[in-house]
């Protein structure tokens, strides 16, 4: 426990001076946030493209709530977190803290925001300046916010260190003298020293091992309860999120694909990507390997994201065109063939044989689990031509043939977020009433 | 929990009370400002012909005095303010005898360079006492018109003159005591060191940090300038200046100093690029720290491992360049540099005294400044390495 008095929420609210009206609105609102990085070329820095690190992300965080942001690396979750803190200038959209737009803050209001929103970074080894003692590092926020009384700073830091489970004497030691777990505790202490309302924790436990991870999470949870702090928790580890968060948003290539209460999203995941993430958690039970593999393993380049639904190139639940009559397994094999070719992820055996000219129809079909004939004549003809093109070494023609043969609504239209259940929204064509496709059932 | 709020608990801090006062008057700035005012005052007094302390400052002296003010406010004031750290770093620096010896030598050099000329004054030309041997050695008596020591007979008509305590290190062809020449050379060397440390190093560090921190077009611009600058041989520029202006130490320092910082700027830039995304930098930025604060507190202290040895290498390099240029004879005649003294000792027949003297016969003229120069360079290297180790808390002795 952090302190002798397990301060009630009421008390915390009173100290913060939050009136009931502002308490009703969420502490943090992120609306349609875009963070694009221009790709420039040449001396004049002509813009030739954009990396859409974060593209139209919206969520909000209530007071005292823990909100998780999950996704693979490169999904834009850290960039989103940085723009919440104003470290990254958004190219579009808005971040509101306590009803005020963060990017319009200045002067005293900006300083207050900088005090009320704190950051805990991922790697404890670089979270601290190696040349400052821990006392100096934890007191740095106080210095930066104008507390000039060194003795008072020292007293506050010593008190705080003891409350996060370290000793006052640790203030004189240097970062390299601490273990990863201790450093992460100190990192939390530093985030706490200004008595914030929001802590952005960017993968705070990913560099730690199991038991230490639980300790740090427990500390963070204690802190949240005692001081009624909201936490934006960023992680790629869905298990940690399950243990720690109240609500969660799943990000893929800069977009939120699913958002909802933790028990809904993780027990009854609606979006195929969430299902993939949940399925990829390693399990000790050998029978628990029933999840479907993604069509391809390559995460597309965020500078050139796929059209329509960004996940369609990997989606194992991709929607077939209405006129195509194929059993599910065959449909899946055909689209897997198509997107594997598109991603350039050819199995090595085939790539080598292409050079030799020894590739035959059966080998390709075997490689991609394609049956000798497909039930749909049009698709069968298209696949035949594509395979001949692969054998001839003409991958471009093969790709073109396949995209003509098996077009899908997923690449043509951008899905919109639909309310799947109460407070649980999903961004997938299978939940869109205008698309003729039912959500597939999912069992873990 | 007590009834009165405890000021030493973080949740009890009333931030409206703490407020935010940005202090413009820091001790370092105060010292810098006071120093500059003092210098301007002295300069005005000298211009209106009020001779102070009997010393007349040349332009180079003013530049070096300004450099001293910069170093005092930028290095000494912070060192005094963070006494604990300074004591620890110095303690670690002198904990290894060899580094301690280097530091002591540089300290003695600076002291001699400042106090020496005032104590010894500037001796007159004493041609009658030229080429006197150091105390305990002998030279040919025929070289000088007057022998102060005992004269002993050698083979044939050769007679030898013993060195005396009047000139403990001997004299050169003008009858200047070698001790005086070494001290004057130390002053020249100190000038080089102060100029480099006060003007060249901050410029290099500032350019490197700005380029690394801001990135983008500013980075491109600054680094392409550095590339161009690295292609210009400073010595050629110096000779062009030499042709058109009066030759002076200032010209040499400006030309070489301002064309030689590119390497350090690049080093600082690449280190800054590596560090600017570090967690502690992000946290400081999220707390609203200014770029200057981040650079001063988070970047510079963490690049000392590469920066400090590079700075001391640059200092040693410029001391050597000054000596080399003076050795070649492109120095101001009244300026006694170790380099020019070495040259006079190595080529005595060129010095216009009409004597045939072999360099080894007057070895003391070249040897003493050469020893001083060598010790200075070695000490700079040693102190650079020692300081690097001492500044890094992760290195344990």
Interface residues (C-beta under 8 A of the other chain):
Chain A: X3 X4 X5 X7 X15 X43 X45 X82 X85 X86 X87 X108 X110 X111 X112 X114 X115 X117 X118 X119 X121 X122 X123 X126 X127 X128 X129 X130 X131 X132 X137 X140 X141 X144 X145 X146 X147 X152 X155 X156 X158 X159 X160 X174 X176 X190 X192 X193 X194 X195 X227
Chain B: X1 X7 X8 X9 X10 X11 X13 X15 X18 X19 X20 X21 X216 X217 X220 X278 X279 X280 X282 X283 X284 X285 X286 X287 X288 X289 X293 X297 X298 X301 X302 X391 X393 X394
